[in-house]
Structure formats: structure tokens, C-alpha cells
Amino acid sequence: MALPCAGQESRVHALRLHPGQDVKAAIQEYAVSHEIEAGYVITAVGSVRSLRLRLADRQEATTFEGFHEVVSLVGTFSRHGAHLHMSASDREGLTRGGHLVEGNRVYTTLELVLGEIQGVRFRRQHDPETGWPELHIEAILGPGSESL
């Protein structure tokens, strides 16, 4: 379902993750603690101790050992779940990307700028066609009210 969001008020959040924090878990914890209903990643820069991703058309995660520089982090999230993809490069400049899973621990820092759309809720719902929990977009009527 497409839901027009043009003209919706939005907020911007900036935060820094510290060494040892798990990237995906930290974003999810932030969404829960700030009651974010519809979030998206604006930009991210930093490093991880090793890179752990679910690659295209695979069920299991793959770990690439060694320090990696985060060159891209994109996706949607809410206090109800997240769908994030990350790309990172190793010391030789080889860049890998895929679905972000837990286990990506910050090496020195990860600077995040996150956006939040007001009046919209992102949920993940099982899609029988894909077999995955896919994005479901809902309009929110107002503070404390249910969706349309």
C-alpha cells in the first residue's frame, strides 16, 4: 500500500554510537525509547570491528572479519521493526553490502542522522508472496489514536 507522505512534518535525530555497540540493536533501541513510528536513515559514517550481513538470496548471515569503514546505511525502521542495508569497505577498499543483521559492533564510532515522519506508522507484516515481513504503511489519525 502506498501512502502519500508529502507535506508531513518530520523530525531529525542525530546520535553517535560508541565502540562495542551493535548497530542494528542500537537503532532499534533508539526507535523504541523515542517511540518512533516511521523512521529512515539519512546518513551514517563510522566503522565496525567486522562486517556481518545477510547477502542477496541467502537465508544465513555471512561474517567478513577485520575492520570495515561504513560507506552506506539505508533503510526504514520504527519501534515495531526495521529493514536496513549496509555497505562497508575493508582495508583494501573491497566493499560489500547486504541486509544488516545483529553482530555489527562499532569499532571507533558510528555517527547517525535519522529522520522521522510524523503521522505515519511503519510496521512489518508477513507477506505470503515473498515469505518475509514486509513494510506496511499506516496513517495515524492523531496522538494516541489508532491508524486509518
C-alpha positions, 0 to 999 in steps of 0.5 A: 500500500502506498501512502502519500507522505508529502507535506508531513512534518518530520523530525531529525535525530542525530546520535553517535554510537560508541565502540562495542555497540551493535548497530542494528540493536542500537537503532532499534533501541533508539526507535523504541525509547523515542517511540518512533513510528516511521523512521529512515536513515539519512546518513551514517559514517563510522566503522565496525570491528567486522562486517556481518550481513545477510547477502542477496538470496541467502537465508544465513548471515555471512561474517567478513572479519577485520575492520570495515569503514561504513560507506552506506546505511539505508533503510526504514525502521520504527519501534515495531521493526526495521529493514536496513542495508549496509555497505562497508569497505575493508582495508583494501577498499573491497566493499560489500553490502547486504541486509544488516543483521545483529553482530555489527559492533562499532569499532571507533564510532558510528555517527547517525542522522535519522529522520522521522515522519510524523503521522505515519506508522511503519510496521512489518507484516508477513507477506505470503508472496515473498515469505518475509515481513514486509513494510506496511504503511499506516496513517495515524489519525492523531496522538494516541489514536489508532491508524486509518 
